[in-house]
Amino acid sequence: MRAEITSKVNQILIDEFELEPESIIATARLYEDLELDSLDAVDLIAALERHFERRVPEEAARAARTVADIYALIERLSVEGEGAA
């Protein structure tokens, strides 16, 4: 599941923000390295919610600082969602 989440999150970042694929690494910081701003962060969360069909809690979204944080967030939400089904 992790590889699938990584691939999908990366594709969302590429499609939504026109980022170069090689710039999307786990340690990349969303604001400093990928140059996303607060409006981009809102757009990213909306895209993640649409794609993964999971609600992203606001506090969890605010805590995400790196691409790896996004991977972990989506993985956690996916596992929690499967447990609820």
N, C-alpha and C positions, 0 to 999 in steps of 0.2 A: 504494500500500500504506500509506503514511503516514497518509492521511486515514482509512482503515479502522481502523488501529490506534488512532489518536486517538479515534475514535468509540467503539470497543469498550472501551478503557481508561476513558474517561469514563463509559460506561454501567455498568461494573463498580463504579466509585467511587460512583455514584449509587445503584445497587441494594444494594450490600453495606453502605454506611455512611450511607445516607440523606442524602447531601450535596446541596445545592442546585446545579443545573447551572451557574449563573453563578459559583459559587465555584471551579469546576474550570477553571483556566487553566494554561498551561504553566509559568509562573513560581511557581505556588502551592507552598509548602513543605508537605510531607506532615504534619510534626509541628506546626509552628508555625501555619500558615495553615488547614490542613484539620483540625487537632486530632486526628490519628490518634495512637494510642499504640503501644507495641511489640507488643501482642497484635493490634491492628488491622493492623500491618505483616505479621504472620504470616498473618492471614486474607487480606490483599490478595495476597500472593504465592501462596497456595493457590488463590485465585480466578483469578489470571492463569494459573497452570499448568493448571487445569481448562479454562479457556476457550480458551487458545491452544495447548493440548496440547504444551507445551514445559516442560522442567525449568528452573527459574530457579536458577542457582548462588547459594549462600548469600552469598558475598562480593560478588556483583553486587547482590543484593537489599539488603545492608547499606549499600552505597555510594549507593543511590538516595535523594536528598533532596527532589527536586521532581517534579511531575507530568511535566515534560519528561524527567527522568531515566528515568521509567517508560516513556514513549513510546520513548525511544532504546534502552532495554534490550530491550523486546519486539521492536522493529524489528531489532535486532542478532541476537536469538535466532531470529527468523523467517528472516532471510537465511542464517544459519548452518545452520538446519534444512533449507532448500531446497537448499543446497549438498551436504548429506549425503544427500539423497534420490536 
